[in-house]
Amino acid sequence: MSVHPTTGDWVVVAVASTVTYTVAARWCMPTAKAKRRVSFAPLAGWVFLVPSAAAKGYSIPYILYLFSCILLMMTVMLIPIRKRVAAAIMEQEQNPRIKVQLNAVSVWWIVFSFAGCVAAMLRCWPLVD
């Protein structure tokens, strides 16, 4: 017997993941400008992801699941490397003419955590009705 969350449950998950992402991302950002930018990511998700998923015929629970997974994936990828990302953002804002590169550890973390999050997302996909 498997339990499938209802649409209302997915709404709660989407709201919780939005709050989690927003709090975590704002905590990681070093400047007010960067904090504002990350705060608009959930809105961008609603503007671009939701219509795209709806056009493909996904149900509301699937759309909320995808939205929540993407926000949580960005949170998982950002928090462990927040100091390096903050330093890169500060450097870029102080000298916008140069292109700041992330170091190898950060790049590898992003690649492997992305792969792990996608695997977890696919593993939980059958829970969505």
C-alpha positions in Angstrom: 0.0 0.0 0.0 1.5 3.3 -1.0 0.5 6.7 0.2 0.0 9.5 -2.4 0.0 13.1 -1.1 -3.0 15.2 -2.1 -2.8 18.4 -4.0 -3.2 20.2 -0.7 -0.2 18.4 0.6 1.8 19.5 -2.4 0.8 23.1 -1.9 2.1 22.8 1.7 5.4 21.3 0.4 5.7 24.0 -2.2 5.2 26.8 0.3 7.6 25.2 2.8 10.3 24.7 0.1 9.8 28.3 -1.0 10.3 29.6 2.5 13.3 27.3 3.1 15.0 28.3 -0.1 14.3 32.0 0.4 15.6 32.0 4.0 18.7 29.9 3.2 19.6 31.7 0.0 19.2 35.2 1.6 21.4 33.9 4.5 24.1 32.9 2.1 24.2 36.1 0.1 26.7 38.8 1.2 25.0 41.9 -0.2 21.6 43.5 -0.4 21.7 43.3 -4.2 22.4 39.5 -4.1 19.7 39.0 -1.5 17.1 40.7 -3.7 18.1 38.6 -6.7 17.8 35.2 -4.9 14.5 36.3 -3.4 12.9 36.5 -6.9 13.9 33.0 -7.9 10.6 31.4 -6.6 8.6 34.1 -8.5 10.6 33.3 -11.7 9.7 29.6 -11.1 6.1 30.4 -11.0 6.3 32.6 -14.1 8.4 30.2 -16.3 8.1 26.6 -14.8 4.4 26.5 -14.1 3.2 27.6 -17.5 5.7 25.4 -19.2 4.7 22.3 -17.2 1.0 23.1 -17.6 1.5 23.4 -21.4 3.1 19.9 -21.3 -0.1 18.6 -19.6 1.3 18.0 -16.1 -1.1 18.0 -13.3 -1.0 20.5 -10.4 0.7 18.0 -8.0 3.4 17.3 -10.6 4.0 21.0 -11.2 4.2 21.7 -7.4 6.5 18.7 -7.0 8.9 20.0 -9.8 8.8 23.5 -8.3 9.6 22.2 -4.8 12.4 19.9 -6.0 14.1 22.7 -8.0 14.0 25.1 -5.0 15.3 22.4 -2.6 18.0 21.4 -5.2 19.2 25.0 -5.4 19.3 25.1 -1.6 21.3 21.8 -1.3 23.7 23.0 -3.9 24.3 26.4 -2.3 24.5 26.0 1.4 27.8 23.9 1.6 29.7 26.3 -0.6 28.0 29.5 0.6 31.3 31.1 1.8 33.0 30.6 -1.5 29.9 31.8 -3.4 29.6 34.9 -1.1 33.3 35.7 -1.7 32.9 35.4 -5.5 29.8 37.6 -5.4 31.6 40.2 -3.3 34.6 40.2 -5.7 32.3 40.5 -8.7 30.3 43.4 -7.3 33.5 45.2 -6.2 35.1 44.8 -9.6 32.4 44.1 -12.3 34.9 44.2 -15.1 36.5 40.9 -14.2 34.8 37.5 -14.5 35.1 35.6 -11.2 35.5 31.8 -11.5 34.2 29.4 -8.9 36.9 27.1 -7.6 37.1 23.4 -8.5 35.7 22.2 -5.2 32.6 24.3 -5.7 32.1 23.2 -9.3 32.4 19.5 -8.3 30.0 20.0 -5.4 27.5 21.6 -7.7 27.8 18.7 -10.3 27.6 15.9 -7.7 24.9 17.4 -5.6 22.9 18.2 -8.7 23.2 14.5 -9.8 22.2 13.3 -6.3 19.2 15.6 -6.2 18.0 14.5 -9.6 18.4 10.9 -8.6 16.3 11.5 -5.4 13.8 13.5 -7.4 13.3 10.6 -9.9 13.2 8.1 -7.1 10.3 10.0 -5.4 8.5 10.7 -8.7 6.1 7.7 -8.2 4.7 9.4 -5.0 3.2 12.1 -7.2 -0.3 11.5 -8.3 
